Amino acid sequence: MKKIVFVQGSPRKHGNTRAVTALAVESARRCGAEVTEIDATELEFKVPGCLGCQKCQKSEEFACVIGDSVGKAVATLPVYDVIVLSTPIYWWSYSAQLKIFIDRIYSLNKFSESGKHRSLLAGKKLALVATGGGPVENNLELLEHQWKNPADMLGCSFSSCLFPNVTVEAGRLVDDPAVAAKAEEFGKSLAV
Ligand SMILES: Cc1cc2nc3c(=O)[nH]c(=O)nc-3n(C[C@H](O)[C@H](O)[C@H](O)COP(=O)(O)O)c2cc1C
């Protein structure tokens, strides 16, 4: 049974990103996966993101020394087989709320000056669900690379489910049967 975590980065509780993600989550569960959801927009943090203090690199532990909710949630990631980020594209990138979470993932890695690198995420699957008002080209594809490039570096596989040109009202994207089918198929692909 696959253990999957979805990390939600959309600030809109009834928006389109959460709507398509909910379908992917349900589908993965129907296919037998154990799914956990983390709402990155609700996590408390002492500092917004990584301080660059490098204390996680000097310690043998793989944990962020800032003992807040963001750090504690990030520390749970190694138990999952699949880590899915879900976000609207904001300014050609993740939402800021999700970026705070992502930067702390540094603490799950040990980087050395020799270029050697150890990661608790090695061998997992990293995945992305993203919606955007504009196209894939020169827009959502840039966001996709921001999770695919780390996946490549960490020795992880990668897959994505992108919803470009979203112009419908909040939450109505899933009324389109083709969109709903795409989200459900993606959830299934993560579970098997
Ligand atoms: C602050 C902000 C920045 C945005 N930047 C982009 C962008 O760079 N590219 C794009 O295609 N859409 C952009 N959008 C549109 C959202 O990505 C799009 O409406 C998305 O589907 C919203 O998801 P939600 O319904 O979950 O909030 C932006 C929206 C906001 C509010």
The ligand as an SDF file (V2000), in Angstrom:
LIG
                    3D

 31 33  0  0  0  0  0  0  0  0999 V2000
   -1.0730   36.5640   -6.6670 C   0  0  0  0  0  0  0  0  0  0  0  0
   -1.4640   35.8050   -7.9060 C   0  0  0  0  0  0  0  0  0  0  0  0
   -0.4840   35.5270   -8.8600 C   0  0  0  0  0  0  0  0  0  0  0  0
   -0.8120   34.7740   -9.9870 C   0  0  0  0  0  0  0  0  0  0  0  0
    0.1680   34.4980  -10.9030 N   0  0  0  0  0  0  0  0  0  0  0  0
   -0.1180   33.7030  -11.9660 C   0  0  0  0  0  0  0  0  0  0  0  0
    0.8970   33.3270  -12.8890 C   0  0  0  0  0  0  0  0  0  0  0  0
    2.0630   33.6730  -12.7670 O   0  0  0  0  0  0  0  0  0  0  0  0
    0.5410   32.5510  -13.9570 N   0  0  0  0  0  0  0  0  0  0  0  0
   -0.7480   32.1240  -14.1540 C   0  0  0  0  0  0  0  0  0  0  0  0
   -1.0160   31.4030  -15.1140 O   0  0  0  0  0  0  0  0  0  0  0  0
   -1.7220   32.4400  -13.2600 N   0  0  0  0  0  0  0  0  0  0  0  0
   -1.4500   33.2140  -12.1890 C   0  0  0  0  0  0  0  0  0  0  0  0
   -2.4340   33.5130  -11.2650 N   0  0  0  0  0  0  0  0  0  0  0  0
   -3.7650   32.8970  -11.4260 C   0  0  0  0  0  0  0  0  0  0  0  0
   -3.9330   31.6460  -10.5440 C   0  0  0  0  0  0  0  0  0  0  0  0
   -2.8230   30.7680  -10.6480 O   0  0  0  0  0  0  0  0  0  0  0  0
   -5.1870   30.8600  -10.9590 C   0  0  0  0  0  0  0  0  0  0  0  0
   -6.3060   31.6880  -10.9000 O   0  0  0  0  0  0  0  0  0  0  0  0
   -5.3730   29.6220  -10.0900 C   0  0  0  0  0  0  0  0  0  0  0  0
   -6.2020   28.6930  -10.7720 O   0  0  0  0  0  0  0  0  0  0  0  0
   -6.0120   29.9610   -8.7390 C   0  0  0  0  0  0  0  0  0  0  0  0
   -6.1430   28.7710   -7.9970 O   0  0  0  0  0  0  0  0  0  0  0  0
   -7.1740   28.7030   -6.7380 P   0  0  0  0  0  0  0  0  0  0  0  0
   -8.5730   28.6780   -7.3180 O   0  0  0  0  0  0  0  0  0  0  0  0
   -6.8360   27.4570   -6.0330 O   0  0  0  0  0  0  0  0  0  0  0  0
   -6.9600   29.9210   -5.9320 O   0  0  0  0  0  0  0  0  0  0  0  0
   -2.1410   34.3010  -10.1690 C   0  0  0  0  0  0  0  0  0  0  0  0
   -3.1210   34.6130   -9.2020 C   0  0  0  0  0  0  0  0  0  0  0  0
   -2.7920   35.3680   -8.0980 C   0  0  0  0  0  0  0  0  0  0  0  0
   -3.8630   35.6760   -7.0740 C   0  0  0  0  0  0  0  0  0  0  0  0
  1  2  1  0
  2  3  1  0
  2 30  2  0
  3  4  2  0
  4  5  1  0
  4 28  1  0
  5  6  2  0
  6  7  1  0
  6 13  1  0
  7  8  2  0
  7  9  1  0
  9 10  1  0
 10 11  2  0
 10 12  1  0
 12 13  2  0
 13 14  1  0
 14 15  1  0
 14 28  1  0
 15 16  1  0
 16 17  1  0
 16 18  1  0
 18 19  1  0
 18 20  1  0
 20 21  1  0
 20 22  1  0
 22 23  1  0
 23 24  1  0
 24 25  2  0
 24 26  1  0
 24 27  1  0
 28 29  2  0
 29 30  1  0
 30 31  1  0
M  END
$$$$
